[in-house]
Amino acid sequence: MANIECKSCSFTEEANKTFFLKVIGGSFVGGGFWAWVICVAIVTGGVGLLAFSDEITKWLAERHDCPSCGSRKWRLVK
């Protein structure tokens, strides 16, 4: 499975279904195209997450603060 890592402090979290549901919350309803991309990536697992890594990290950076340092600079790591 893939992880997300804060570029500022190197805090990592597992990028799994539970994590994305927590971050996305209600935006699945009105999230449009990118919500579906993330749904597909979650369903296909690690390969899907890595295939859409640029899109997912851009989307994530707009919505999720690092719990450790508050930064919104993320990258997807294997």
ZAGU-603484 format. One record per residue: residue number from 1; x negated, y, z of N, C-alpha, C in turn. Coordinates in Angstrom, 2 decimals, decimal comma, padded with zeros to 5 digits. Atoms other than C-alpha are relative to their C-alpha. Layout:
+-----+---------+---------+---------+---------+---------+---------+---------+---------+---------+
|   i |    n_c1 |    n_c2 |    n_c3 |   ca_c1 |   ca_c2 |   ca_c3 |    c_c1 |    c_c2 |    c_c3 |
+-----+---------+---------+---------+---------+---------+---------+---------+---------+---------+
| NUM |       X |       Y |       Z |       X |       Y |       Z |       X |       Y |       Z |
...
+-----+---------+---------+---------+---------+---------+---------+---------+---------+---------+
This chain:
+-----+---------+---------+---------+---------+---------+---------+---------+---------+---------+
|   i |    n_c1 |    n_c2 |    n_c3 |   ca_c1 |   ca_c2 |   ca_c3 |    c_c1 |    c_c2 |    c_c3 |
+-----+---------+---------+---------+---------+---------+---------+---------+---------+---------+
|   1 | -000,85 | -001,18 |  000,00 |  000,00 |  000,00 |  000,00 | -000,89 |  001,24 |  000,00 |
|   2 |  000,74 | -001,26 |  000,08 | -001,10 |  003,56 | -000,59 |  000,23 |  000,82 |  001,27 |
|   3 | -000,10 | -000,94 | -001,11 | -001,68 |  006,24 |  002,03 | -000,08 |  001,41 | -000,55 |
|   4 |  000,23 | -001,39 |  000,33 | -001,50 |  009,99 |  001,92 | -000,99 |  000,55 |  001,01 |
|   5 |  001,03 | -000,56 | -000,86 | -004,39 |  011,98 |  003,32 |  000,01 |  001,51 | -000,11 |
|   6 |  000,09 | -001,46 | -000,03 | -004,54 |  015,62 |  004,38 | -001,41 |  000,38 | -000,47 |
|   7 |  001,30 | -000,44 |  000,50 | -007,33 |  017,33 |  002,45 | -000,73 |  000,88 |  001,00 |
|   8 |  000,63 | -000,91 | -000,96 | -007,96 |  019,72 |  005,35 | -000,63 | -000,72 |  001,18 |
|   9 |  000,50 |  000,63 | -001,23 | -008,34 |  017,39 |  008,35 | -000,16 | -001,52 | -000,11 |
|  10 |  000,11 |  001,44 |  000,26 | -008,33 |  013,85 |  006,83 |  001,00 | -000,86 |  000,78 |
|  11 | -001,07 |  000,76 | -000,64 | -005,19 |  012,83 |  008,77 |  000,66 | -000,87 | -001,08 |
|  12 | -000,62 |  000,89 |  000,97 | -003,64 |  009,80 |  007,03 |  001,31 | -000,58 |  000,54 |
|  13 | -001,25 |  000,68 | -000,28 | -000,17 |  008,30 |  006,93 |  000,25 | -001,00 | -001,10 |
|  14 | -000,34 |  000,99 |  001,02 |  001,06 |  005,19 |  005,17 |  001,16 |  000,55 | -000,84 |
|  15 | -001,03 | -000,49 |  000,92 |  003,08 |  006,19 |  002,11 |  000,93 | -001,16 | -000,33 |
|  16 | -000,96 |  001,08 |  000,20 |  005,90 |  003,70 |  002,48 |  001,41 |  000,55 | -000,09 |
|  17 | -001,40 | -000,40 |  000,15 |  009,67 |  003,76 |  002,11 |  000,47 |  000,85 |  001,18 |
|  18 | -000,41 | -000,74 | -001,20 |  010,20 |  004,96 |  005,70 | -000,56 |  001,41 |  000,00 |
|  19 |  000,62 | -001,32 |  000,05 |  007,75 |  007,84 |  005,28 |  000,72 |  000,92 | -000,98 |
|  20 | -000,65 | -000,84 |  001,00 |  009,36 |  009,10 |  002,08 |  001,44 |  000,34 |  000,38 |
|  21 | -001,36 | -000,30 | -000,44 |  012,86 |  008,81 |  003,52 | -000,01 |  001,09 |  001,06 |
|  22 |  000,13 | -001,04 | -001,03 |  011,72 |  010,91 |  006,48 | -000,29 |  001,36 | -000,64 |
|  23 |  000,38 | -001,25 |  000,65 |  010,14 |  013,57 |  004,24 |  001,12 |  000,52 | -000,89 |
|  24 | -001,00 | -000,41 |  000,97 |  012,86 |  013,62 |  001,62 |  001,30 |  000,40 |  000,67 |
|  25 | -001,24 | -000,31 | -000,69 |  015,80 |  013,59 |  003,99 |  001,17 |  000,11 | -000,95 |
|  26 | -001,17 | -000,20 |  000,84 |  018,82 |  015,02 |  002,20 | -000,30 |  000,40 | -001,42 |
|  27 |  000,29 | -000,49 |  001,34 |  016,96 |  016,09 | -000,92 |  000,21 | -001,06 | -001,08 |
|  28 | -000,33 |  001,01 |  001,01 |  017,73 |  012,76 | -002,62 |  001,28 |  000,37 | -000,72 |
|  29 | -001,29 | -000,34 |  000,58 |  021,24 |  014,04 | -003,19 | -000,16 |  001,06 | -001,08 |
|  30 |  000,17 | -001,07 |  000,96 |  020,16 |  017,23 | -004,96 | -001,39 |  000,12 | -000,55 |
|  31 |  001,41 | -000,09 |  000,37 |  016,53 |  016,43 | -005,70 | -000,28 | -000,13 | -001,47 |
|  32 |  000,17 |  000,08 |  001,43 |  017,05 |  015,81 | -009,38 | -001,04 | -001,02 | -000,44 |
|  33 |  000,94 |  000,91 |  000,66 |  014,37 |  014,23 | -011,53 | -001,07 | -000,53 |  000,94 |
|  34 |  001,13 |  000,45 | -000,83 |  011,54 |  014,12 | -008,97 |  000,44 | -000,95 |  001,10 |
|  35 | -000,50 |  000,96 | -000,97 |  013,70 |  012,36 | -006,41 |  000,10 | -001,39 | -000,62 |
|  36 | -000,08 |  001,29 |  000,68 |  014,29 |  009,62 | -008,97 | -001,39 | -000,58 | -000,28 |
|  37 |  001,38 |  000,47 |  000,21 |  010,57 |  009,43 | -009,81 | -000,52 | -000,64 |  001,28 |
|  38 |  000,48 |  000,53 | -001,26 |  009,81 |  008,91 | -006,13 |  000,74 | -001,29 |  000,36 |
|  39 | -000,75 |  001,25 | -000,23 |  012,60 |  006,31 | -005,83 | -000,61 | -001,15 | -000,79 |
|  40 |  000,60 |  001,03 |  000,85 |  011,10 |  004,36 | -008,73 | -001,37 | -000,40 |  000,55 |
|  41 |  001,34 |  000,29 | -000,53 |  007,60 |  004,66 | -007,24 |  000,09 | -000,83 |  001,28 |
|  42 | -000,17 |  000,76 | -001,24 |  008,82 |  003,37 | -003,86 |  000,39 | -001,44 | -000,32 |
|  43 | -000,48 |  001,33 |  000,36 |  010,63 |  000,42 | -005,46 | -001,10 | -000,84 | -000,62 |
|  44 |  001,06 |  000,77 |  000,66 |  007,63 | -000,57 | -007,58 | -001,22 | -000,18 |  000,89 |
|  45 |  001,08 |  000,20 | -000,97 |  005,30 | -000,31 | -004,59 | -001,22 |  000,84 | -000,29 |
|  46 |  001,26 | -000,73 |  000,08 |  001,69 |  000,77 | -004,49 | -000,39 |  000,40 | -001,41 |
|  47 |  000,35 | -000,31 |  001,38 |  001,20 |  000,61 | -008,26 |  000,80 |  001,20 | -000,48 |
|  48 | -000,83 | -001,13 |  000,39 |  004,11 |  002,99 | -008,81 | -000,43 |  001,28 |  000,67 |
|  49 |  000,46 | -001,19 | -000,72 |  002,85 |  005,36 | -006,14 | -001,26 |  000,56 | -000,63 |
|  50 |  001,24 | -000,47 |  000,61 | -000,57 |  005,50 | -007,74 |  000,23 |  000,50 | -001,43 |
|  51 | -000,29 | -000,44 |  001,36 |  000,88 |  005,84 | -011,25 |  000,57 |  001,41 | -000,02 |
|  52 | -000,60 | -001,33 | -000,08 |  002,84 |  008,93 | -010,18 | -000,66 |  000,86 |  001,07 |
|  53 |  000,65 | -000,66 | -001,15 |  000,27 |  010,16 | -007,64 | -000,05 |  001,52 | -000,12 |
|  54 |  000,07 | -001,45 |  000,15 | -000,15 |  013,66 | -009,09 |  001,35 |  000,66 |  000,24 |
|  55 | -001,34 | -000,55 | -000,16 |  003,58 |  014,29 | -009,27 |  000,48 | -000,10 |  001,44 |
|  56 | -000,44 |  000,20 | -001,38 |  004,22 |  012,86 | -005,82 | -000,72 |  000,93 |  000,95 |
|  57 |  000,72 | -000,88 | -000,91 |  001,45 |  014,81 | -004,10 |  000,39 |  001,46 | -000,20 |
|  58 | -000,48 | -001,37 |  000,23 |  002,60 |  018,05 | -005,77 |  001,35 |  000,20 |  000,68 |
|  59 | -001,32 | -000,08 | -000,62 |  006,16 |  017,40 | -004,65 | -000,11 |  000,00 |  001,52 |
|  60 |  000,18 |  000,13 | -001,44 |  005,00 |  016,39 | -001,16 | -000,60 |  001,27 |  000,60 |
|  61 |  000,66 | -001,20 | -000,51 |  002,80 |  019,48 | -000,75 |  000,98 |  001,16 |  000,16 |
|  62 | -000,99 | -001,06 | -000,12 |  005,86 |  021,68 | -001,21 |  000,95 | -000,21 |  001,18 |
|  63 | -001,01 |  000,34 | -001,00 |  007,81 |  019,92 |  001,58 | -000,51 | -000,50 |  001,35 |
|  64 |  000,44 |  000,69 | -001,20 |  005,63 |  018,26 |  004,22 | -001,28 |  000,61 |  000,58 |
|  65 |  001,17 | -000,52 | -000,72 |  003,27 |  019,85 |  006,76 | -000,75 | -001,16 |  000,65 |
|  66 |  000,81 |  000,99 | -000,71 |  000,41 |  017,79 |  008,16 |  000,32 |  000,09 |  001,49 |
|  67 | -000,30 | -000,04 | -001,43 |  001,36 |  016,79 |  011,73 | -001,21 |  000,38 |  000,85 |
|  68 |  001,21 | -000,28 | -000,76 | -002,25 |  017,29 |  012,80 | -000,43 |  001,46 | -000,09 |
|  69 |  000,53 | -001,36 |  000,16 | -003,26 |  020,67 |  011,32 |  000,99 |  000,98 | -000,63 |
|  70 | -000,99 | -000,88 |  000,60 | -000,14 |  022,04 |  009,58 | -000,23 |  000,33 | -001,46 |
|  71 |  000,31 | -000,27 |  001,40 | -001,74 |  022,13 |  006,13 |  001,00 | -000,70 | -000,92 |
|  72 | -000,84 |  000,65 |  001,01 |  000,20 |  021,25 |  002,99 | -000,83 | -000,44 | -001,20 |
|  73 |  000,90 |  000,47 |  001,06 | -002,75 |  019,94 |  000,98 | -000,17 | -001,51 |  000,18 |
|  74 |  000,00 |  001,44 | -000,11 | -002,33 |  016,21 |  000,36 | -000,62 | -000,65 | -001,22 |
|  75 |  000,40 |  000,85 |  001,12 | -003,80 |  013,48 | -001,81 |  000,40 | -001,41 |  000,32 |
|  76 | -000,38 |  001,40 | -000,15 | -002,73 |  009,91 | -002,38 | -001,25 | -000,84 | -000,10 |
|  77 |  001,18 |  000,87 |  000,01 | -005,38 |  007,31 | -001,54 |  000,45 | -001,45 |  000,04 |
|  78 | -000,32 |  001,42 |  000,08 | -005,41 |  003,58 | -002,16 | -000,33 | -000,70 |  001,29 |
+-----+---------+---------+---------+---------+---------+---------+---------+---------+---------+
